[in-house]
């Protein structure tokens, strides 16, 4: 017998799925493109106005518990797209809704057959996108991509200039400005390919990131497992009223990790912990480089160091530490500049005398690491709400422009999707919907038919070769949109039943 806390939905599962998808996407899709439409979010803890698809999806809750269960799955379309390419979240939701709408028209739905059809169609679409993508070569190309993502010439130019200076392997972050102006600054920085070890370390739930200003950093190649591995240095910092610490270690687990999380959840002490980054060479050497750049002592098991001996003066420092799910960034490391220059000089001498190709590559990577620059776009606006909305838009444009820089571009304004032809009629029809939605949001009623290789600027109505009129989308974003939408659609269409826990207030009412 089922627990009374659990309810099996009496509605037909696909009807629940379709209703939940429609309620979610119908709220979000008017924000698609440069229309300027926004959604007001009002929560007990915060409120703001924005047009960022993934954030709206994160904050949305549906009153029907069955539909809300589906929403939690649908939300993954936006989140996964955002995690992969940092943009394209609303487009992926529109494609998902269109797939579900097409499936709803079928008299008989064979979930397994539809799953295979959609996934085969995605692979065909991906191949076509990669084949047609054009490489970004100039600053002007970057500007055109940024302008498509965010219809503001000044900010688009700022983003393009930043990426052109930093290069495709650079790091560009977005922060809050102390003024009403939006500007870009270059500073020293280090990009790490590891993110926070636990979501409980997040300091900003809306942005799903952990950020410390003027951070202290403990760097070690130890595997931390015992509470005593972290307690001593935490106590020393707390005595000085310093309640934030970044730990970069081989790994942090068991009692050590539990100690960090309990203190964070109780509001006693905040920690961001990440595993030592994968560097392609010696992990210890990588940690030594980070220690030098931040002014830290590397506590090394191989050297016989003891973590309980760590002092505050042994910790590294940086202006800002940002950690996300899959990456972290050290902004403005505070190490001794003379020591860093001496190390670079030494590496250059080693490079000139090294004959082994593999070793030479490792040395080049270390030199690049010490020479890294991080761009910071500081967002300013007259009000807090406007700053938040602007920051989300700029982040999307920054990520979209980088995706284009890395993977090339195809026709924009939904035309790149519209032109795809796969073996799945369901997917083909779904891929035509973003183009129509974009025109609908702008109020563009009619235009002449587009010739092959043409696109349309939905703001000005200009039609021409897409690469000349600057209407382009990053190939990687379109691929991520389709793959995320197909993935979740396949899960939903193969779901034949639902078991949903009733929220407490519904139980009490009954």
N, C-alpha and C positions, 0 to 999 in steps of 0.2 A: 504494500500500500504506500502511496506517495505521501511524503511529508506535507502537512497542511500549509507550510510556508511556500510550497511550490505549486505552481499552476500550469497545467497543459493548456495551451491556447485552443479555443474551440473554432477560431476562424481558420480559413484555408491559408496555409503558410505563405504561398506566393502572394496572396492579396495583402497580407500584413507587410511582406517585404516591399511590394510596390508602393504601398501607402507611405511607409517610412522613408523610402528613397525619394518619393515625390515631395514630401513635407520638408525634407532636408535640402534637396537641391533647388526646389522652388524658392526657398529663402535666399540661397547663396547665388544663384546664377544671374540675377540682375546686376551683380557687381562685376561680372565678367567684362574684361576689356577696359577701354579708356572712358567708359560712360560716367564715372564719378559716383555711381550709386553706392550707398553704404548701408550697413545694418547697425542698429543700436543694440549693444549688449549691456544688460543690467543684471548684475549678480549681487549676492549679499556682500561679497568682499571687494568688488570692483565694478566699474562701469565705463564704457567707452564707445566710440563710434568708429567703425572701420570697414574696409572692403577686402579683407584678407580671408580667402576661402578656408584655409586650414584652421585659422583661429576661430572663425565663426563655427566651424564644425566641432571644434574642441569644446566650445562653451554651450552648444545647443543640447537641450534635453527635451524629449517628447513625453507627453503626459501618459500616454498608453504604454504600460510596461513591456508589452510585446513589441511594439514599434520601437521603443527605446532600445531594446536588445538588438534590433536590426541596425539602428543608428550607430551603435558602438562598433559594428562591423563595417558599415559604410564609411565611418570616420577614417578608417585605415586607408581608404583610397587617397584622401588628401594628405594624411600624415606620411604615408610611404612615398608619395610623389615629392612632398616637401623635403623628406630626409634625403632622397636621392639627388634632386636637382635644385631644391630651394625655390621652385616656382612651378606654375602650371597646375596648381591644386584645384582651382575652380573648373578649369577645362577637363580635368580627369573626372570630376563629379558629374559634369554635363554628359560626358561620354557614357559613364555608368548608367545614368538615368535613361539615356537614349537606348542603350542595350536592353535594359529591363522593359522599356516601352515596346520595343520590337518583339521581344519574347512573349509579352502579354498578348500580342495579336495571334499567336499560334493556337490552333485548336487542341494540339497535343504537345506537351513539353517533355521531351526525353532529356533529362539533366545531363547524363553522361555524353550523349551525342552533341549537345550544345556546348558542353565543356571542351570537347575535342575540336569542334568547329571554331570556337572563339580563339582558342590558343593557337591553332594553325593559322588563322587569320592574322593574329598578332605577329607571328614570325614573318609572314609575308609582308606585312606593313612595315615592320622594322627593317627588313632587307631593302625595301623601296626607299625608305627615308635615308638610310645610310648611303645608298647609291646616288641619290640626288643632292645630298648635302654639299654646300660650297664652303670652302675654308675661309675663315676671317683673316685678313691680311693687314688691314690698315686701321688707323684710329677712327677714321670716318665710318668704317664698317661697324666698329664697336659702338659708335655713337648712334647709328641707325637702329641697332638691336636694343640699346638702352632706351631709346625714344619710343620704340614699339611697346616695351614693357611698362614704361612710365612716361606719359605724354606731358613732359615738362623739359623744355630745351636746356635750361640751365643745369638741372640735376642730371639729365642724360649726358650732357657734355662732361660734367664732373666725374660721373661713373666711368665713362669711356677713357678720359685722361688718366684716371687712377689705374685702370687695368692695363692700359698701354705702358705706363711707367713700371708697374709691378711685374708684368709678364704673366703668362698662363699658369705658372707655378706659384704666383704670389698669393698673398692673403689680404683680403679687404673686409674689414668689419664695419658695423654700424653702431654708433653710440649716440648718447644724448648730448646736445650742445648746451653750454651755459648761457648762450645768447639766442636770439631769434633767427640767426643766420644758419644756413646749412653749408658746411665747408668740409674739405678733405685735408687731412694731415698725414704725412709720412713719418713713421717712427721705426725704431728697431723692433724686431719681433721674431718669435719662434713658433712654427706650426708643428703640432704633435698629432699623430694619427690615432690617438686614443682619447676616449671621452670618459665622463664620470662613471664610477663603478656601480653606483646605485642612484635611481631617480630620487631617492630621499635626500640627496645632496643638492637638488635643484633649489636655487634661490629665487627664480622667476618662473612660476608655473605657466604663465601665459606664453612665454617664449621657450619653455622647456630647456632652460640653460642655467648653469651655475656660474655666478660672476663674483669675484672678490676684487675690490679696489685696494691698491697698495698692499699686495699680497706678500705673505711670508711663505717660503717654499722649502720643504724638507725633501732631499733627493737621496735615494739609496738603492742599491741593488739587492737588498735583503727582501725576502718573502716574509711579510709581516703577518703573523698568525695570533700572537698573544696580546692581551690588553696592555701589558707593560711595554710593548714595542712602541706604543703611541702615547700612553698616559703621561710619561715624564715630561716630554716636550710640550704637551698640551698644558700641563700644570705651570710650567715655567712661563709660557705665553700668557696664561690667565692671570698670573701674579702681576704682570705688566699691563693688564686690561686689554690685551690683544686676544681677540676671541675668534680669529679666522686663521686657518692653516691649509695650505695645499701640500699634499703628499704625492710624490712620484716615486713609485717603488716597483720592484719586480712583480709583486702582486700584494694585495691586501685582502685577507679573508678571515674566516672563523671569528674568534673573539676580538681580534684587532678591528675588523670591519664593524662588528656589532657594537663595539665601544664608540666608534665614530658616529654611527647612526643614532644610537640612544641619546648621546649628548646633543646631536643636531635636533632630534625630534622634541627633546625637552627644552630646547632654546638655551642650552648652557654654553655650547661651543660648536662652531661651524667648521666643517672640513670638506674640501673637495679632494677626493682621492682618485688617481688614475694609475693604470699599469704602465710600466716603462714602454715607450713607443717602439714599434718595429722600425728598424733603420736600414736593414739590408746589410749591415755590417755588425760589428761587436756592439751589443747592447750597452756594455759598460762604457765603451768609448763614447757612445751617444750621450749617456748620462753625465760623463765627465765634461762634455762640451756644454751641455745645458747648465751644469754647475758653474763652469767658468763664466758663461754669459750672464748668469743671474747673481754671481758672487757667493755661491753656496759651497759648502764642503760636501763632497760625495762620500756618504757613509757606505763603505764597501766591505762586504763579508770576506772577500778575498784578502783584503788588507788587515783583517782582524779588528776593524772598528766596532764599537759598541754603541748601539742607539741610545742606551740610557745615559751616555755621556754627552749627548747632543745639547748644545747651548743655543740661545737665540742668535748669537753672532755666527753660528754655523749655517744658518738658514739663508737661502737666496731671497732676493727681492725683485719685484716687478711692479710697474705702474698699474697693471690690470691683468687678471687671469680669467679667461673665458673658457668654460668647458661645456660642450654639447654631447649628444649621445655618442657620436663617433669621432669627435675631434676636440682638441683643446688648443688655445692660442695664448702664448705668453707675450704680452704687449709691454714694450719699454723695459726690457730686462736691465737690472741695475748693477751688473758686474763691472769690474775695473776695465775701462776702455783700453788702457795701455797693455794689459795682459792679453786682451782679446786680439789687439793688433799684432802683438808678438807671436801669438799662436798662428794667426793667418800667415805671417811672414815665414814661420817655420814650416807650415804646410806647403807653401809655395815652393820653398827650397826642396822639400821632400818630393814634390810632384816633378820637378825638373830632373831629378836623379833617379826616379823610379821607372823601371822598365816593365814590370808586371802589369798587364792591362787591368786586371781585376782590382789590384791595389790602387792603381791610378784613379779608377772610378770612385773608389771609397774616399780617397783624398779630395777629389773634386767635390763630392757631396758635402764633406766637412767644411770645405772653404765656402761653399754656397750657404751652408747653415749659418756660419758666422757673419755672412754678408746679408742675411735676410732682412727685408723691410716689410713692415705691415702698414697697410693703408687704413686709416680710420675716417669714415664719413660721419661727421658730427651733425646731428639733425636738430634744427631749431625751428620753433613756430610760436605764435602768440599765446596759444593755450596748450594745456596738458593733453587734451583729447586730440587736438590737431597734430601735436608732436607724435603721439602714439600711432595715429593713422598714417602719417607721413613716413614714420620709421618702418612700418610693415611694408609699405609700397616700395620704399627704397631698397629694403632687403631683398624683396622679390626681384627688383630690377638688377641689383648687384649679382644675384645668383644666376639669373637668366642670361646676363651678359657673359658671365664666366662660362656657362654651359655652351654658349655659342662660340666663345673663344676656343674652347677645348674640342668640341665636336662638330663645328660647322653649323650652317643655317640652311633652312628651306623656306619656301613661300610662307608668309605670315597671314594674319587675319583669318585663320581657319582654313585657308585655301590649301595649305600643305596637307592637311587631313582630308579635305574634300576630294583631292585628286588621287588619293590612295584607292586601289582596287584590289581586293582580296577575294579568296574563294568563299568568304562568308558574307552573304547578303545582309545579315543582321549587323555585322560589324561595319560594312560599307555604309549602311544607312545611318548608323550611330555616329560615324566619323564626319558626316555632313552636317550634323546638328550644331557644333560650335560656331561654324560660319554663319548660320542663320541666327543663332542666339546673339552673336556679336552685333549683327546688323539691327536686330530687334532692340537691343539695349541702347544703341545710338539713335535709333529712329530713322535708319536709312531704308526707305521704302523700295526704291527701284534704282537700277543702274544697267548699263549695257552688259551683255554677256562677256565673260572673261575668256580671253584666248589662252592657249597653252603658254605657260611661263609668266602669266600676268597675275597680279593681285590687286586689291583695292585698299586704299587708305580710308577706313570707315569714318574718320573724322572729317577729312576734306573732300572725300568722294573721288579723289584722283585715282585713275586706273593706268597701269603700265607694267613693264617688266619689274617683278617684285624686288630684284636686287638693285634696280636703279631708283625706284621710288622709296626704297628703304622700308618695305613692309616684309619683315622676315621673323621667323621663329627659330630658336635653337633646336637642332635635330634631337639632342639628348632629352629635351623637355617633352617633345612630342612622343618620343619612344616611352618615356616614363609615364606619361599620361595614359597612353593606350594600355601598357602592361599592367598598371595598377587597376585601371577600370576593368580590364578583362579578368584579372586575378580574382577580384572581389565578386564580379558578376558570376564567375564560374562557381565560387563557393555558395553564393545565394541560390543559384538555379538548381544546384544539387542538394539543397536542404529540403527535406520532406516533412519536417516536424519541428516543433519548438517546445522547450521546457524553460519556463521563465519564473524567477523568484519574484514574488509580489513585494513592492516597497512597503515599509512599515505602516505608512499612513493609510494605504488601501486595506491592509489587514485589520487595522483598528476600526475603519469605517464599516467593515463587514461584520 
